[in-house]
């Protein structure tokens, strides 16, 4: 049964028509991924579904008494409101959803629901918004970029939740793994039209390729027919008589009916400055906020070409780490030594404050009038913008009129035009469309410099990273050799071994303790929520450290070692041995309390 029916819908914006002749239905229980370029109208389409926006033509019909739960791309904060208050901000049934809301908040680590919303990080606020959306007993959900600002564990949790939920949804996201895992239909907005593709994201890619092949085949036939008809027209006066008017009209239609070429984001600029032997060295850097350690003594020496992913819970210090490297934040201890030839670019989550009345072209020219793309090619700012889907009609458009994704793309290409050789990227995929994301990944694959990438995008981390820095939330940082999939597999293996039944026979007393611990997790362990999480994570962390120690031991077996490199690796080895000792002691303390 259709719960949404859009018929001949059109929507007009200042720059032209956003949609036209859109006819599509959405059935109850359907799980839809909505994809399209930045600025193509995805968020507007969602507002048409909810009724926040009315079409300029056509109709949008919703099922009677349809209850829709929405998750906005940027949740709004009411000053002074707490996490508990947030659940009733748009609901008349506060009591009915408070318990499920608090249960979901607890699963997401929001244990203190008396905290003011304005004190939360972007990731924690998004978690509260997700909990509110999921807690409602809705018939359908509208989810606009739900993974933005989340850590990877929460993204995985959300993926599992959406896979298991009974109600349908429309989901806008750049996370290709989620689109593949949870969606049974893909809707694509392409040049003002909406196309339906049954199946998940992988199926969509296959069927879109087939559709494009059919269109190209039809275009080849059109060109062949047109060639024949034009030859006919050239034969002379007889071809131009009145009785052949219909044939000439068909020729005109063939001329007008060509396949509209799809605009594509071209390769990002590849020019970069030479990076010397010394790129960046961190020596025992530490940073705390009050009594909370964010970075507890971390050392590392980057070599040219390294691409390191950074993962960890929200609030664990990932952005602070990049701020310290970029020189925005001073460490409490330790030193950051940047190479003489190192040219950093920092693509952060918030973006620098800009005058939003500046035009697109003014913003680009504020960085450079001419941009060197490679050794042979230099482009004007106008030419450069056109290469990245900013047509001349947009040059005079104020920045305030751009969609969030369009501004992120503009900021990204503006930064990369400076020819950096060390990239600091803090959630670079937020708000980017998938096409731009693919091109960005290709750029990073070919990039010869260093890159530090904070990201919740598992596909990007799997494709690009050589190693990971895993932030544990207690100030410790574990280095892991391999991409995210290798890390996840290693962690899962460790978890399986930890959960395997012990060969040691259980005593009756042990069974009694097990029975007594069958209630609430934090009570049965005798640990707080945070301690329980720490207790469960420590074995995984210890295995990762042991793996790195083995890598270093293999490294030391090489007889021809650079003295500077050897010194740095030796320091790292002793730091890790100390960390193993401390974490083992901590795990023993928690284990004793958990069994007590």
C-alpha positions in Angstrom: 0.0 0.0 0.0 1.3 3.4 -1.0 1.7 5.7 2.0 3.2 8.5 -0.2 2.1 9.3 -3.7 3.8 12.1 -5.7 2.2 12.9 -9.0 3.6 15.3 -11.7 5.5 17.2 -8.9 7.6 20.2 -9.8 9.6 22.5 -7.6 11.2 25.8 -8.7 14.1 27.6 -7.0 15.8 30.9 -7.9 18.4 29.2 -10.2 15.7 27.2 -12.1 13.7 24.1 -11.8 14.8 21.6 -9.2 12.2 18.9 -10.0 9.7 18.4 -12.8 7.2 15.7 -13.7 8.1 13.6 -10.7 5.7 10.7 -10.2 6.6 8.2 -7.6 5.0 6.1 -4.9 6.4 4.9 -1.6 5.0 1.8 0.0 4.6 0.9 3.7 7.7 -0.8 5.0 9.9 0.2 2.1 13.5 1.0 3.0 14.7 3.6 0.6 18.1 5.2 0.0 17.9 8.6 -1.7 21.0 9.5 -3.7 21.9 12.4 -5.9 24.5 15.2 -6.3 24.9 18.0 -3.8 22.3 20.7 -4.7 20.1 18.2 -6.6 17.3 18.6 -4.1 17.5 15.6 -1.7 16.7 17.6 1.4 13.9 19.4 -0.5 12.5 16.1 -1.6 12.4 15.0 2.1 10.6 18.2 3.0 8.0 17.6 0.3 7.3 14.2 1.9 6.8 15.6 5.4 4.7 18.5 4.1 7.2 21.2 5.4 7.4 22.3 1.7 4.7 22.4 -0.9 5.3 21.7 -4.6 4.9 24.4 -7.2 3.0 21.9 -9.4 1.5 18.5 -8.9 0.4 16.7 -5.8 1.8 15.0 -2.8 -0.7 12.6 -1.0 0.0 11.0 2.3 -1.8 8.1 3.9 -4.4 9.2 6.5 -3.1 9.3 10.1 0.4 8.6 8.9 2.9 9.2 11.8 6.3 10.3 10.5 9.5 10.5 12.7 12.2 12.8 11.3 15.9 13.1 11.8 17.3 16.5 10.6 20.7 16.8 9.1 21.6 19.4 11.7 19.5 19.0 14.8 18.3 22.2 16.4 19.2 23.0 20.0 16.8 24.8 22.3 18.8 26.9 24.8 18.7 25.4 28.3 17.0 22.2 27.2 18.4 18.9 28.5 18.7 15.5 26.8 15.6 14.5 28.7 13.7 17.6 27.5 14.7 16.9 23.9 12.5 13.8 23.6 9.3 15.9 24.1 10.3 18.9 21.9 8.0 17.8 19.1 5.8 15.2 20.8 2.5 15.3 22.7 3.1 11.8 24.2 6.2 12.4 26.4 5.4 9.6 28.9 4.9 7.0 26.2 8.3 7.4 24.6 10.4 8.5 27.5 11.3 5.0 28.6 12.4 3.7 25.1 14.1 7.0 24.5 16.2 6.7 27.7 17.0 3.0 26.8 18.3 4.0 23.4 20.3 6.9 25.0 21.9 4.4 27.3 22.8 2.1 24.4 24.4 5.1 22.7 26.4 6.1 25.8 24.2 9.1 26.8 23.9 7.9 30.4 23.5 11.4 31.9 20.3 12.7 30.3 20.3 15.8 32.5 23.1 17.3 30.5 22.2 20.5 28.6 22.0 20.0 24.8 24.2 23.0 24.1 27.1 21.4 26.0 27.1 18.3 23.8 29.6 17.7 20.9 28.1 17.3 17.4 28.3 13.5 17.7 26.6 13.3 21.0 23.8 15.7 19.9 23.3 13.5 16.8 23.0 10.5 19.1 20.3 12.2 21.1 18.4 13.1 17.9 18.7 9.5 16.6 17.4 8.2 20.0 14.4 10.6 19.8 13.6 9.5 16.2 13.8 5.8 16.9 11.9 6.0 20.2 8.7 7.3 18.5 6.3 4.6 17.5 6.2 5.9 13.9 4.9 4.4 10.7 7.7 5.8 8.7 11.1 7.6 9.2 12.8 10.4 7.3 16.6 10.3 8.0 18.8 13.1 6.6 22.5 12.2 6.8 22.2 10.3 10.1 25.8 9.1 10.2 27.4 12.6 10.1 29.5 13.3 13.3 29.1 9.7 14.6 31.9 7.3 15.5 32.2 4.0 13.6 30.8 1.9 16.4 27.7 4.0 16.5 27.4 3.9 12.7 27.6 0.1 12.9 24.9 0.0 15.7 22.6 2.2 13.6 23.1 0.0 10.6 22.0 -3.0 12.6 19.1 -1.2 14.1 17.8 0.0 10.7 18.2 -3.5 9.2 16.1 -5.0 12.0 13.4 -2.3 12.2 9.9 -3.0 10.9 8.9 0.4 9.7 10.1 1.9 6.4 12.2 4.9 5.9 13.8 7.2 3.4 17.5 7.6 4.1 19.9 10.2 2.7 23.5 9.3 3.4 26.9 9.1 1.7 27.7 5.9 3.6 27.8 3.3 0.9 28.1 0.4 3.4 24.8 1.4 5.0 23.0 1.9 1.6 24.1 -1.6 0.7 23.2 -3.3 4.0 19.8 -1.8 4.8 18.1 -0.5 1.7 15.8 -2.5 -0.6 15.2 0.4 -3.0 17.3 3.3 -4.3 15.7 6.6 -5.5 18.1 8.7 -7.6 17.6 12.4 -8.3 19.3 13.2 -11.6 18.9 16.5 -13.4 15.4 17.2 -12.1 14.0 13.7 -12.5 13.6 10.9 -9.9 14.5 7.3 -10.9 13.6 4.2 -9.0 16.0 1.2 -8.8 14.8 -1.9 -6.9 17.5 -3.5 -4.7 20.4 -2.3 -2.6 23.2 0.1 -3.5 25.3 -2.5 -5.3 22.2 -3.5 -7.4 21.6 0.2 -8.1 25.1 0.7 -9.5 24.7 -2.3 -11.8 21.3 -1.2 -13.0 22.4 2.4 -13.5 25.2 1.2 -15.7 22.8 -0.9 -17.7 20.5 2.1 -18.1 23.3 4.3 -19.2 24.4 1.7 -21.7 20.8 1.6 -23.1 20.7 5.4 -23.4 24.0 5.4 -25.2 22.8 2.7 -27.6 19.7 4.8 -28.3 21.8 7.8 -28.8 24.0 5.9 -31.3 20.8 4.9 -33.2 19.6 8.5 -33.1 22.9 9.8 -34.6 22.8 7.2 -37.3 19.2 8.1 -38.3 20.0 11.8 -38.1 23.0 11.3 -40.5 20.7 9.6 -43.0 18.0 12.4 -42.7 20.6 15.1 -43.1 21.8 13.5 -46.3 18.3 13.6 -47.5 18.0 17.3 -46.7 21.1 18.0 -48.7 19.6 16.5 -51.9 18.1 19.8 -52.9 14.9 21.7 -53.5 12.6 18.6 -53.5 13.5 17.9 -50.0 12.4 21.3 -49.0 8.8 21.2 -50.5 5.7 21.5 -48.3 4.7 17.9 -48.6 7.9 16.9 -46.9 7.3 19.2 -44.0 6.6 16.3 -41.6 10.0 14.7 -42.4 11.8 18.0 -41.8 10.0 18.3 -38.4 11.3 14.8 -37.5 14.8 15.9 -38.4 14.4 18.9 -36.1 13.1 16.6 -33.3 16.2 14.3 -33.8 18.4 17.4 -33.5 16.8 18.4 -30.3 16.5 15.0 -28.8 20.1 14.2 -28.1 21.3 12.4 -24.9 22.1 15.1 -22.4 25.7 14.5 -21.4 26.0 13.9 -17.7 28.2 16.5 -15.9 31.0 14.9 -14.0 33.3 16.0 -11.3 36.8 16.0 -12.9 40.0 14.8 -11.2 41.0 16.9 -8.2 44.2 18.9 -8.6 47.2 16.7 -8.3 49.9 19.4 -8.0 51.7 19.2 -4.7 55.0 20.4 -3.2 57.9 18.1 -2.6 57.8 16.5 0.8 61.3 16.1 2.4 62.5 13.1 4.4 61.2 14.7 7.6 57.5 15.1 7.4 56.2 15.3 11.0 57.5 14.0 14.3 55.4 13.8 17.5 57.4 13.5 20.8 55.5 12.4 23.9 52.6 14.9 23.2 49.9 15.0 25.9 46.7 17.0 26.3 44.1 17.1 29.0 40.9 19.2 29.7 40.6 19.5 33.4 41.1 16.1 34.9 40.2 14.3 31.7 43.2 13.1 29.6 42.6 13.4 25.9 46.1 12.4 24.7 48.4 10.6 27.2 51.9 10.8 25.9 52.0 9.8 22.2 55.0 9.7 19.9 55.2 8.9 16.2 57.4 9.7 13.2 55.6 10.0 9.9 57.3 9.0 6.7 56.3 10.4 3.3 53.4 8.6 1.7 51.8 7.4 4.9 48.0 7.4 5.0 46.7 6.9 8.6 43.0 6.6 9.6 41.9 7.8 13.0 39.0 6.1 14.7 37.5 6.2 18.2 34.4 7.1 20.2 32.9 10.6 20.0 34.7 12.9 22.4 37.8 10.7 22.6 40.2 13.5 21.3 40.5 12.8 17.6 39.8 16.5 16.5 42.0 17.7 19.3 44.8 15.5 18.0 44.6 17.2 14.6 44.3 20.6 16.2 47.6 20.0 18.0 49.4 18.9 14.8 48.0 21.9 12.9 49.2 24.3 15.7 45.7 25.4 16.6 46.0 23.9 20.1 49.2 23.7 22.2 49.9 20.4 23.9 50.4 20.3 27.7 53.5 18.3 27.2 55.8 17.1 24.4 56.7 18.6 21.0 55.4 18.7 17.5 58.3 18.9 14.9 57.1 19.8 11.4 59.4 19.3 8.4 60.7 22.4 6.6 59.0 21.4 3.4 55.8 20.2 5.0 52.8 22.1 3.7 49.7 21.3 5.7 46.0 21.6 4.7 43.4 21.2 7.4 39.9 20.3 6.2 38.0 20.4 9.5 34.3 19.7 10.4 33.2 23.3 11.0 35.0 25.2 8.3 36.6 28.6 8.7 34.2 31.5 9.3 33.6 33.3 6.1 31.5 36.2 4.9 28.5 34.3 3.5 27.7 37.3 1.2 30.9 36.6 -0.7 30.2 35.0 -4.1 31.5 31.7 -5.2 34.0 33.3 -7.5 35.2 35.8 -4.8 35.7 33.0 -2.4 37.8 31.1 -4.9 39.8 34.1 -5.9 40.5 35.0 -2.3 42.8 31.9 -2.3 44.2 32.2 -5.8 43.5 34.0 -9.1 45.3 31.2 -11.0 45.8 27.6 -10.0 48.6 25.3 -11.0 47.1 21.9 -11.8 50.3 20.2 -12.9 53.7 21.0 -14.4 52.1 21.9 -17.7 48.7 23.3 -16.8 47.6 26.5 -15.0 43.9 27.4 -14.8 42.1 30.6 -14.0 39.8 30.5 -11.0 36.8 30.5 -13.3 38.1 27.5 -15.3 39.0 25.7 -12.1 35.5 26.1 -10.7 33.9 24.8 -13.9 35.9 21.6 -13.7 34.2 20.9 -10.3 30.6 21.4 -11.3 30.3 25.0 -10.5 28.9 26.5 -13.7 29.3 30.1 -14.6 25.7 30.8 -13.6 26.8 30.0 -10.0 29.8 32.3 -9.9 27.8 35.3 -8.7 25.8 33.3 -6.2 26.4 34.2 -2.5 27.9 31.4 -0.3 24.8 31.6 1.8 22.7 30.2 -1.1 24.8 27.0 -1.4 23.7 23.7 0.0 25.8 22.3 2.8 27.3 19.8 0.4 28.1 22.4 -2.3 29.9 24.6 0.2 31.9 21.6 1.6 32.9 20.7 -2.0 33.9 24.3 -2.8 36.0 24.5 0.4 37.7 21.2 -0.3 38.8 22.0 -3.9 39.9 25.5 -2.7 42.1 23.9 -0.1 43.6 21.3 -2.4 44.3 24.0 -5.0 47.1 25.2 -2.6 49.2 22.1 -3.5 49.6 20.7 0.0 51.8 17.6 0.8 50.3 16.8 4.2 46.5 16.5 4.6 44.7 16.8 7.9 41.1 15.6 7.2 38.5 15.7 10.0 35.4 13.8 8.8 36.0 14.8 5.1 33.0 12.9 3.8 30.4 14.7 5.8 27.8 16.3 3.4 29.7 15.3 0.2 27.7 13.5 -2.5 28.9 10.0 -3.5 30.2 11.1 -6.9 32.4 13.8 -5.3 33.5 11.2 -2.7 34.6 8.8 -5.4 36.8 11.4 -7.0 38.2 12.5 -3.7 39.2 8.9 -2.9 40.9 8.6 -6.3 42.8 11.8 -5.5 43.9 10.4 -2.2 45.0 7.1 -3.8 47.3 9.0 -6.1 48.5 11.5 -3.5 52.2 11.1 -2.7 52.2 13.0 0.6 51.0 12.1 4.0 47.3 12.1 5.1 45.7 11.8 8.6 42.1 11.0 8.1 39.5 11.1 10.9 36.5 9.3 9.5 33.4 7.2 10.2 33.3 6.1 6.6 34.3 2.5 6.6 34.5 2.3 2.8 37.0 5.2 2.6 39.1 3.8 5.5 39.2 0.3 3.8 40.2 1.7 0.5 42.8 4.3 1.5 44.5 3.7 4.8 47.7 1.8 5.5 47.3 1.9 9.3 45.1 3.3 12.0 45.4 5.3 15.2 42.7 3.9 17.6 41.6 6.3 20.3 40.3 4.5 23.3 38.6 7.4 25.1 41.0 7.4 28.1 43.9 9.3 26.5 45.6 6.2 25.1 46.2 5.8 21.4 46.9 2.4 19.8 48.6 2.1 16.4 47.3 -0.7 14.2 48.9 -1.8 11.0 46.2 -2.4 8.3 42.9 -0.8 7.2 39.6 -0.8 9.0 38.4 -4.2 7.8 41.7 -5.8 9.1 41.2 -4.0 12.4 37.6 -5.1 12.7 38.5 -8.7 12.0 41.3 -8.6 14.5 38.9 -7.2 17.1 36.2 -9.7 16.4 38.6 -12.6 16.7 39.8 -11.3 20.1 36.2 -10.9 21.2 35.3 -14.4 20.1 38.3 -15.9 22.0 37.3 -13.9 25.1 33.8 -15.1 25.0 34.8 -18.8 24.4 33.8 -21.0 27.3 36.6 -21.6 29.8 38.0 -25.2 30.0 38.3 -24.7 33.8 35.2 -26.3 35.4 32.8 -23.9 37.1 32.1 -24.4 40.8 28.6 -24.2 42.2 29.6 -20.8 43.7 30.6 -19.6 40.3 27.2 -20.6 38.9 25.5 -18.8 41.7 27.5 -15.7 40.9 26.6 -16.0 37.2 22.9 -16.3 38.2 23.1 -13.2 40.4 24.7 -11.3 37.5 21.9 -12.0 35.1 20.2 -8.6 35.7 21.3 -5.2 34.6 24.8 -5.3 33.1 26.3 -2.5 35.2 24.8 -4.0 38.4 25.8 -7.5 37.7 29.4 -6.5 37.0 29.7 -4.2 40.0 31.0 -1.6 37.6 29.8 1.7 36.3 28.7 2.0 32.7 32.0 3.6 31.7 34.0 1.0 33.6 32.0 -1.8 32.1 32.8 -0.5 28.6 36.5 -0.1 29.5 36.5 -3.7 30.9 35.1 -5.1 27.7 37.4 -3.1 25.4 40.7 -3.7 27.2 41.4 -7.2 25.8 41.0 -5.9 22.3 43.3 -3.0 23.0 45.9 -5.3 24.5 45.8 -7.5 21.4 46.3 -4.5 19.1 49.3 -3.3 21.2 50.8 -6.8 21.1 50.4 -6.9 17.3 52.3 -3.6 17.0 55.0 -4.9 19.4 55.4 -7.9 17.1 55.7 -5.6 14.1 58.4 -3.6 15.8 60.3 -6.7 16.8 60.3 -7.8 13.2 61.5 -4.3 12.2 64.4 -4.6 14.7 65.5 -7.8 13.0 66.6 -5.7 10.0 70.4 -5.2 10.3 70.5 -2.1 8.0 68.5 0.4 10.0 68.6 4.2 9.8 69.8 5.5 13.3 67.0 8.1 13.6 64.4 5.6 12.6 65.8 3.0 15.0 65.7 5.6 17.9 62.1 6.5 17.3 61.0 2.9 17.0 62.9 1.9 20.1 61.1 4.7 22.1 57.8 3.5 20.7 58.6 -0.1 21.7 59.3 0.9 25.3 56.2 3.1 25.5 54.1 0.2 24.3 55.6 -2.2 26.8 54.7 0.3 29.6 51.2 0.6 28.2 50.7 -3.2 28.2 51.8 -3.3 31.8 49.4 -0.6 32.9 46.4 -1.9 30.9 47.0 -5.4 32.1 47.0 -4.2 35.7 43.8 -2.1 35.1 42.1 -5.1 33.5 42.9 -7.3 36.5 41.5 -4.6 38.9 38.3 -4.4 36.9 38.0 -8.2 36.5 38.3 -8.7 40.3 35.5 -6.2 40.9 33.4 -7.7 38.2 33.6 -11.1 39.8 33.3 -9.8 43.3 
